Amino acid sequence: MCYAIPGNVKSIAGNLITVDYFGEKRKARNDFYDLRVGDYVYAQGGFVVQKIDETDAVEILDTWKELFFELKKTDAKLSKLYNDKPNLDKGFLKIIDRATYGKSIAHEEALRLLLSEDPDEIEVLHKTANFIRQKFLDNSCCVHGIIEFSNMCVCQCTYCGINSENHTLKRFSLNTGEILEVVEDAVKRFGFKGIVLQSGEDPSYRSEELLDLIKKIRENYPVFIFLSVGEREEEFYRKAFDAGAKAVLFRFETSDSNLYSKLHPHSSLKERIRYLELFKDIGYIIAGGSLIGLPGQKAESVIDDFMFAKELGCDMYSFGPFIPHPDTPLYSHNRPDAEYVLKAISVLRLIDPYGKILVTTALESINPQARRQALMGGANSIMLNLTPKDYVGLYDIYPDRATVDVSVENQIADALQLLKNIGRAPTDLGI
Ligand code: SAH
């Protein structure tokens, strides 16, 4: 099974094309192919990643056709909104009502929702978030694969298990050939259309090497590339975009500059944000976000982070729980409850009806049910781990990561089963 549906090119205006998927139109950017109206393409993240043969496309579309509409029906049924709780607080309902129409909610309203401890309110919040996701984004769910290719890092982030001060950790770094083997499997064997290349901040991995890797992936595999390699020089990011990487996964970690400085003795929030602005300027699709439940972080600050991410213009949000790692300075702090993070995800959906919201592996790690719950509460994107099994345990950013001991085949089977049950199409239908 593939992770995207081929679309039919309906119109072309410069490098912006309109693609049709069973009658639904989406826009996508085409930087690589010579296209004509009537051609078939795969798009990911709003970019055309592959042009495909008409015969192949028609065959694939045939297998999808029934399922495509069946999934939509299931999703529409599961995301219906009805209020069977007559005694809810009026102030709460007013916020929910406005959000239902896609009107953005204010900081204090979002905070009111996040701080709610009332089970009925929380249930209505999740249902509303799911309703909004369905109404504004339909049933597509991005399924990207992540390859963690090096755990070497020069940073001292006090929450992170691969920080340079953790001398007990065995370090590894995959070379270009090894990464390409993983990509080959991901694309050719498993059908991924979007991959994330992630590492610690590893200067021994030279920028030229990374650029060469991106070019080789681009030349050989029709796949959308996300970079998640931290703070590298501006020139690298400009060249990487031209080489074919079109998205970055780069969290600002917290938008509270005092908290940021405490957690990152080597850096500043200003510097981190400068990067995000640079990425925007270059044209990257941005997946940004922060950690939820950091020591000293108040609920107000979580809402600040959401508002900040929206203002930055993030295309995708990656907000996940802080999980204390035993070999870091923050080992003795508590992690947040999964319920709090799930509430936060639903609030985020009310803040931005349109952004893609990722269910992070960290959230799945603190509650195995959380993937389903988050997808039923506003989220619409997941990531599967493609890191080779000899290394995945060493990418030890926090303990007991979900899926480290699950094969790629089983991760895919689990994900597809879940998506089918809740009526989501494992696709990325572009911008
Ligand atoms: N070097 C890249 C990737 C960093 S690791 C970069 O700088 O963007 C990816 C993410 O793991 C980080 O952004 C951080 O938010 C998350 N992470 C690190 N330690 C964590 C912990 N203890 N709990 C939860 N998430 C953590």
Residues whose N, C-alpha, C, O or C-beta is under 5 A from the ligand:
A	BS01	SAH	Y159 C160 G161 S199 G200 E201 S228 V229 G230 E231 L249 F250 R251 P321 F322 I323 P324 H325 A362 I397 Y398
